[in-house]
Amino acid sequence: MNEYKFNDIEIGLEQCFDVNITEEMVENFCKITGDLNPLHKDFNYAKSKGFNEKVVYGMLTSSFLSTLAGVYLPGKYSLIHSVEILFKKPVFISDCPLTIKGKVIEKNDNFKQFTIRVEFLNNKKEKVTRGIMKVGVLDE
C-alpha cells in the first residue's frame, strides 16, 4: 500500500495494476447487490442480446477505483470525493486481466484534493472504461 502525502502528489504521477475478474466475483457481486439482471447471469440471454458471453457488472469493474485510490494513488491517506465513469465497451471475463490506470491531471492545494484521469484496458489493450476521480488526502 502506498502512503503518498499531499505534497508527494505531482501532476503526471501515474499508477496502474491488473485485476482478474472471476465467475466467483460476479456471483458474489450478485449476492451483495441483489442485481439479478440476466445479462450478467444467463449465457443464453446475453447471447440473445448480441453478446458472446455474459456481461460483467459495470459497477463490479468500477469498484476497482476504490483499490486505485485506497491502495495505489494516494493509498493509505485517500478519501474519494467523487467519481464520474463512462462504460465504453462491455467487459467479459475473457477480457481479463483488466489494467486499471490512473494519472494525476490536476491538484487543488486549498482542498488537499487532486483529480485522477482513469482508464481500464482489457487484455486486447482496448479502452473499456474511462473516467475522472477527485480524491482528497487525509492528514497523516
N, C-alpha and C positions, 0 to 999 in steps of 0.2 A: 504494500500500500504506500502510495506516495504521500508526502507531507508538505506539499507546496504551501508556503505562506503567501499572502497577497503580494508582497514585494518581490517574490520569486517569479511571479507570473509576468510574462512578456508577450506582447503581440507577436504572433508567429509560432508560439510554443505549441507543439503537437504531441498527441499520444494516440496509440491505437492498440487494439487487441483483437483476437479472434474468438469466436464462440461457435460451438456446435449445438444446434437445436435438435433435440431428440423427440421421438414419439412420446416418451415418458414426460418430458417437459410440457408438450402440448396437452396431454391428458391432465397433468397437474394444474395447468392454467385453466382448463375447463372446469375442474373441480373447485378451484378457488373463486372463479368469477361466475360460474353458472351459465356461461355462454355456450349454448348447445347448437349453435348455427351449424347446419350440416355441411357447409362449405369447408369447415375445419375438421369435421368428424367422419364424413361419409365419402369414400373414394368415388363411388358411382354418382353421387350427387355432384361432386366437384367436376367430374368428367362431363356430366350433362350440361354444365355451365361453361364448358370450353377449357377447363384446366386439365393438365396431365396428371396432377396429384392433388391431394388435399392442400389447401392453402393454410400456412402457418398464421396464427393470430397476429395481426399487425401490432396490437398492444403488447404481445409477448416479445416480439422483436424489439419494440421501442423501449421495453423495460430495461434493456441493457444500457440506456442512457444513465440510469442510476449507477451502474457499475462504472461507466466512463467518468462521471463526476466524483462518485464516492470512493473510488479506488485509484484512479489514474490522474484526473485533472480537475481539481487540485488534490483529491484524495481525502485524507483524514479530516481536513477542516472545511469540507464542502457543505454548502446549503443551496440546493437548487431553488431558484426563484421562479423560473418559467421555462416552458418548452413549447416550441412550435415545430410540428413534424409533418412531413409530406411523404406519403407512401407512393413511390414512383412505379414500382413493379411489385407483383405478389412475390412472396417468399415461400419456398418449398423446402422440406427437409433435405432434399438432394442438392440444394443450393449451398449447403454448409461445407466448410465453415464460412460464416459471415465475418467480414472485417469491419469493426466499428472504429471510426476515426473521428478525432476531434481536434480542432485548431482554434486557438485564441485569435479573435479578429478585432476585439475592442476591449478596453479596460476603463472602468469608471472609478477613479480614486475616491470620490465623495461617498460612494455607497459600498466601497470594497467589493465591487461586483465586476465580473468580466463576461464577455459574450464568446461563446464557442460555436463555430460552424461545424455541424456534424454530418457525416455521411456513412452509410452502410453499403458495403460492396459484397455481392455474392461471390462464389468461388470461380465465376467466369469474369470477375472484375467489373460487372455491371452494377451501376448505382441503383439500389432498390429503395433506399430511404435517404432523405436529407432533411436538415432542419437547423434550428437555432436554439441554443440554450443560454439562459442567463444564470450565472452561478455566483453566489456570494462566498466569501472566505471568512470563516469564524475566527475570532481571536483564539490564539493558542491557549 
